[in-house]
């Protein structure tokens, strides 16, 4: 969830103003991002509960965004028609400056992000979850 203090601090620290929230949460989660300094949040999910309904393994955003926030993919299994590797490669291709990752430790995102030219900027843990900030 967006309430992790590392994620919120990074939004402020790195001047992140626009966030793709994928998979998206409810409006409460979006408000948390706005309260942390974001100015624009777009939530995308496969189940129709968000502003945009899309297959996260194939969907690509229009325009440039500061960050994508990836939240609890492994624990929810919300990935679309592909698998976690396809999803990771799709996220890594999005036109964003940062990847904000908050996910349980079951899937290793690192080789997919590194292979697409990303570098890990910050790394933290929050209970059973990994919390990472990636940049291009």
PASEBA-1860 file (N, C-alpha, C; in nm, 3 decimals):
! residues 136
1> XXXXXXXX> 0.083/-0.119/0.000/0.000/0.000/0.000/0.086/0.124/0.000 ~ 0.035/0.230/-0.044/0.111/0.354/-0.063/0.158/0.416/0.067 ~ 0.114/0.367/0.178/0.144/0.429/0.305/0.284/0.397/0.358 ~ 0.361/0.313/0.287/0.496/0.283/0.332/0.576/0.414/0.340 ~ 0.641/0.438/0.453/0.711/0.566/0.470/0.825/0.586/0.371 ~ 0.889/0.479/0.325/0.997/0.493/0.227/0.942/0.549/0.096 ~ 0.832/0.492/0.049/0.772/0.535/-0.077/0.733/0.682/-0.068 ~ 0.667/0.719/0.039/0.621/0.857/0.055/0.739/0.954/0.065
9> XXXXXXXX> 0.845/0.913/0.134/0.964/0.999/0.144/1.030/1.016/0.007 ~ 1.036/0.910/-0.072/1.099/0.918/-0.204/1.019/1.009/-0.298 ~ 0.887/1.008/-0.286/0.805/1.097/-0.369/0.848/1.242/-0.346 ~ 0.866/1.277/-0.222/0.908/1.412/-0.188/1.055/1.436/-0.225 ~ 1.143/1.346/-0.186/1.288/1.361/-0.206/1.325/1.376/-0.353 ~ 1.259/1.301/-0.441/1.294/1.300/-0.583/1.201/1.386/-0.668 ~ 1.113/1.462/-0.604/1.026/1.554/-0.676/0.930/1.485/-0.771 ~ 0.879/1.371/-0.731/0.788/1.293/-0.815/0.650/1.360/-0.812
17> XXXXXXXX> 0.606/1.409/-0.927/0.480/1.482/-0.935/0.369/1.405/-1.004 ~ 0.404/1.306/-1.088/0.302/1.229/-1.158/0.331/1.080/-1.140 ~ 0.227/1.005/-1.101/0.243/0.864/-1.067/0.139/0.779/-1.137 ~ 0.186/0.673/-1.201/0.099/0.567/-1.251/0.091/0.463/-1.140 ~ -0.026/0.440/-1.090/-0.047/0.348/-0.979/-0.099/0.217/-1.038 ~ -0.009/0.118/-1.053/-0.046/-0.001/-1.128/0.010/-0.128/-1.063 ~ -0.066/-0.214/-1.006/-0.212/-0.208/-1.005/-0.261/-0.102/-0.908 ~ -0.369/-0.041/-0.946/-0.420/0.073/-0.873/-0.500/0.035/-0.749
25> XXXXXXXX> -0.503/0.128/-0.659/-0.584/0.113/-0.539/-0.706/0.202/-0.546 ~ -0.758/0.231/-0.432/-0.878/0.315/-0.428/-0.838/0.463/-0.420 ~ -0.937/0.549/-0.413/-0.910/0.693/-0.408/-0.835/0.733/-0.282 ~ -0.848/0.656/-0.175/-0.775/0.685/-0.052/-0.626/0.674/-0.079 ~ -0.585/0.570/-0.151/-0.443/0.552/-0.184/-0.395/0.668/-0.272 ~ -0.473/0.707/-0.369/-0.436/0.820/-0.455/-0.418/0.946/-0.371 ~ -0.504/0.967/-0.275/-0.495/1.086/-0.190/-0.366/1.084/-0.108 ~ -0.321/0.967/-0.066/-0.196/0.956/0.009/-0.080/1.006/-0.077
33> XXXXXXXX> -0.078/0.968/-0.205/0.026/1.016/-0.297/0.018/1.168/-0.313 ~ -0.101/1.220/-0.327/-0.119/1.365/-0.342/-0.072/1.438/-0.217 ~ -0.102/1.383/-0.102/-0.057/1.443/0.024/0.095/1.440/0.039 ~ 0.161/1.344/-0.029/0.307/1.332/-0.023/0.377/1.424/-0.123 ~ 0.300/1.492/-0.209/0.360/1.587/-0.302/0.331/1.561/-0.449 ~ 0.273/1.446/-0.481/0.235/1.421/-0.620/0.122/1.517/-0.660 ~ 0.116/1.549/-0.787/0.011/1.637/-0.837/-0.088/1.564/-0.927 ~ -0.048/1.449/-0.978/-0.132/1.374/-1.072/-0.109/1.225/-1.048
41> XXXXXXXX> -0.220/1.151/-1.033/-0.213/1.006/-1.011/-0.315/0.940/-1.102 ~ -0.271/0.837/-1.174/-0.361/0.759/-1.258/-0.351/0.614/-1.215 ~ -0.464/0.557/-1.173/-0.467/0.418/-1.129/-0.512/0.327/-1.243 ~ -0.438/0.217/-1.262/-0.465/0.120/-1.368/-0.475/-0.017/-1.303 ~ -0.578/-0.092/-1.341/-0.595/-0.226/-1.285/-0.670/-0.312/-1.386 ~ -0.665/-0.441/-1.367/-0.731/-0.532/-1.462/-0.874/-0.562/-1.424 ~ -0.916/-0.525/-1.304/-1.048/-0.566/-1.257/-1.159/-0.463/-1.274 ~ -1.128/-0.348/-1.333/-1.232/-0.248/-1.358/-1.263/-0.157/-1.242
49> XXXXXXXX> -1.187/-0.164/-1.134/-1.215/-0.082/-1.017/-1.143/0.053/-1.020 ~ -1.062/0.077/-1.122/-0.981/0.200/-1.127/-1.019/0.285/-1.247 ~ -0.951/0.398/-1.259/-0.978/0.491/-1.368/-0.955/0.426/-1.504 ~ -0.852/0.340/-1.513/-0.820/0.271/-1.638/-0.823/0.121/-1.611 ~ -0.895/0.048/-1.696/-0.897/-0.098/-1.689/-0.810/-0.148/-1.804 ~ -0.707/-0.226/-1.770/-0.614/-0.271/-1.873/-0.537/-0.393/-1.826 ~ -0.487/-0.468/-1.922/-0.397/-0.580/-1.896/-0.259/-0.521/-1.868 ~ -0.211/-0.535/-1.747/-0.084/-0.473/-1.709/0.036/-0.537/-1.778
57> XXXXXXXX> 0.019/-0.652/-1.839/0.129/-0.716/-1.912/0.147/-0.658/-2.052 ~ 0.047/-0.584/-2.101/0.056/-0.532/-2.238/0.030/-0.382/-2.248 ~ -0.042/-0.324/-2.152/-0.079/-0.183/-2.157/0.043/-0.093/-2.144 ~ 0.043/0.018/-2.215/0.148/0.119/-2.203/0.082/0.255/-2.188 ~ 0.137/0.339/-2.101/0.078/0.472/-2.081/0.111/0.567/-2.195 ~ 0.023/0.664/-2.213/0.049/0.774/-2.306/0.128/0.881/-2.232 ~ 0.213/0.948/-2.303/0.286/1.060/-2.243/0.393/1.014/-2.146 ~ 0.458/1.113/-2.086/0.564/1.085/-1.989/0.510/1.104/-1.847
65> XXXXXXXX> 0.557/1.020/-1.760/0.519/1.024/-1.619/0.647/1.020/-1.536 ~ 0.640/1.072/-1.415/0.757/1.067/-1.328/0.782/0.926/-1.276 ~ 0.676/0.853/-1.239/0.697/0.723/-1.174/0.581/0.628/-1.197 ~ 0.614/0.501/-1.189/0.512/0.397/-1.175/0.528/0.342/-1.034 ~ 0.417/0.324/-0.966/0.415/0.262/-0.834/0.360/0.121/-0.850 ~ 0.445/0.023/-0.822/0.409/-0.118/-0.833/0.387/-0.170/-0.692 ~ 0.267/-0.216/-0.665/0.227/-0.250/-0.530/0.174/-0.392/-0.520 ~ 0.244/-0.476/-0.446/0.196/-0.609/-0.406/0.149/-0.697/-0.522
73> XXXXXXXX> 0.226/-0.701/-0.629/0.194/-0.789/-0.741/0.200/-0.935/-0.698 ~ 0.305/-0.971/-0.629/0.324/-1.112/-0.596/0.214/-1.163/-0.503 ~ 0.177/-1.082/-0.405/0.077/-1.131/-0.309/-0.064/-1.132/-0.367 ~ -0.092/-1.048/-0.466/-0.227/-1.044/-0.521/-0.241/-1.127/-0.648 ~ -0.131/-1.146/-0.721/-0.138/-1.218/-0.847/-0.204/-1.138/-0.958 ~ -0.224/-1.008/-0.938/-0.290/-0.924/-1.037/-0.188/-0.886/-1.143 ~ -0.184/-0.964/-1.253/-0.083/-0.935/-1.354/-0.138/-0.927/-1.496 ~ -0.252/-0.980/-1.523/-0.306/-0.978/-1.659/-0.284/-1.111/-1.728
81> XXXXXXXX> -0.261/-1.107/-1.858/-0.256/-1.229/-1.938/-0.122/-1.300/-1.938 ~ -0.018/-1.235/-1.891/0.116/-1.295/-1.894/0.157/-1.348/-1.758 ~ 0.287/-1.350/-1.736/0.342/-1.393/-1.607/0.421/-1.276/-1.547 ~ 0.483/-1.300/-1.432/0.555/-1.193/-1.365/0.670/-1.137/-1.450 ~ 0.741/-1.223/-1.522/0.853/-1.176/-1.605/0.804/-1.085/-1.717 ~ 0.696/-1.123/-1.782/0.638/-1.038/-1.888/0.592/-0.906/-1.829 ~ 0.530/-0.912/-1.715/0.485/-0.790/-1.647/0.603/-0.699/-1.614 ~ 0.710/-0.756/-1.558/0.828/-0.677/-1.522/0.888/-0.609/-1.644
89> XXXXXXXX> 0.897/-0.682/-1.755/0.952/-0.624/-1.878/0.862/-0.513/-1.931 ~ 0.732/-0.531/-1.919/0.641/-0.425/-1.964/0.657/-0.300/-1.878 ~ 0.655/-0.316/-1.746/0.677/-0.200/-1.658/0.808/-0.129/-1.693 ~ 0.913/-0.207/-1.715/1.046/-0.151/-1.743/1.050/-0.072/-1.873 ~ 0.951/-0.093/-1.960/0.947/-0.021/-2.088/0.865/0.108/-2.082 ~ 0.800/0.134/-1.970/0.712/0.251/-1.959/0.794/0.381/-1.959 ~ 0.736/0.491/-2.010/0.805/0.619/-2.017/0.801/0.694/-1.882 ~ 0.873/0.639/-1.785/0.879/0.697/-1.652/1.025/0.718/-1.612
97> XXXXXXXX> 1.048/0.809/-1.518/1.182/0.834/-1.465/1.217/0.737/-1.353 ~ 1.113/0.695/-1.278/1.135/0.613/-1.160/1.036/0.497/-1.155 ~ 1.081/0.391/-1.092/0.994/0.280/-1.055/0.995/0.274/-0.903 ~ 0.879/0.289/-0.843/0.860/0.274/-0.698/0.803/0.135/-0.676 ~ 0.877/0.047/-0.612/0.836/-0.092/-0.596/0.811/-0.124/-0.450 ~ 0.692/-0.176/-0.422/0.657/-0.222/-0.288/0.592/-0.359/-0.308 ~ 0.667/-0.466/-0.286/0.616/-0.599/-0.317/0.674/-0.701/-0.221 ~ 0.600/-0.807/-0.199/0.652/-0.917/-0.118/0.773/-0.976/-0.190
105> XXXXXXXX> 0.855/-1.049/-0.118/0.983/-1.094/-0.169/0.977/-1.219/-0.256 ~ 0.862/-1.257/-0.307/0.849/-1.379/-0.384/0.898/-1.374/-0.527 ~ 0.910/-1.256/-0.586/0.954/-1.244/-0.726/1.072/-1.149/-0.733 ~ 1.174/-1.185/-0.808/1.294/-1.102/-0.821/1.282/-1.012/-0.943 ~ 1.248/-0.888/-0.920/1.232/-0.788/-1.026/1.367/-0.745/-1.084 ~ 1.472/-0.755/-1.005/1.602/-0.696/-1.038/1.657/-0.734/-1.176 ~ 1.664/-0.863/-1.212/1.722/-0.893/-1.343/1.645/-0.831/-1.460 ~ 1.516/-0.819/-1.445/1.433/-0.761/-1.552/1.454/-0.611/-1.564
113> XXXXXXXX> 1.464/-0.544/-1.450/1.486/-0.400/-1.453/1.630/-0.368/-1.498 ~ 1.728/-0.440/-1.444/1.867/-0.420/-1.485/1.885/-0.444/-1.634 ~ 1.822/-0.549/-1.685/1.832/-0.583/-1.826/1.771/-0.478/-1.918 ~ 1.683/-0.395/-1.864/1.620/-0.289/-1.943/1.687/-0.153/-1.920 ~ 1.802/-0.153/-1.852/1.876/-0.029/-1.834/1.845/0.050/-1.708 ~ 1.769/-0.007/-1.617/1.738/0.061/-1.491/1.850/0.036/-1.391 ~ 1.861/0.125/-1.292/1.955/0.105/-1.182/1.881/0.128/-1.050 ~ 1.919/0.050/-0.952/1.858/0.065/-0.820/1.918/0.186/-0.751
121> XXXXXXXX> 1.833/0.278/-0.708/1.877/0.400/-0.642/1.871/0.384/-0.490 ~ 1.760/0.328/-0.442/1.743/0.309/-0.298/1.676/0.174/-0.276 ~ 1.706/0.114/-0.161/1.658/-0.019/-0.129/1.628/-0.024/0.021 ~ 1.513/-0.075/0.056/1.474/-0.085/0.197/1.386/-0.208/0.214 ~ 1.357/-0.241/0.336/1.265/-0.350/0.366/1.156/-0.297/0.457 ~ 1.040/-0.358/0.444/0.927/-0.324/0.528/0.856/-0.454/0.562 ~ 0.892/-0.515/0.672/0.837/-0.645/0.708/0.877/-0.749/0.606 ~ 0.780/-0.818/0.548/0.806/-0.922/0.449/0.815/-0.865/0.307
129> XXXXXXXX> 0.818/-0.734/0.293/0.817/-0.672/0.161/0.949/-0.604/0.129 ~ 0.978/-0.598/0.000/1.092/-0.521/-0.048/1.038/-0.387/-0.094 ~ 1.116/-0.284/-0.067/1.078/-0.148/-0.106/1.199/-0.092/-0.180 ~ 1.179/-0.060/-0.308/1.292/-0.016/-0.390/1.253/0.103/-0.476 ~ 1.353/0.185/-0.503/1.340/0.294/-0.598/1.441/0.271/-0.708 ~ 1.391/0.265/-0.832/1.474/0.244/-0.950/1.469/0.369/-1.036 ~ 1.579/0.397/-1.106/1.584/0.511/-1.196/1.654/0.476/-1.326 ~ 1.633/0.559/-1.427/1.699/0.539/-1.558/1.819/0.629/-1.568
END
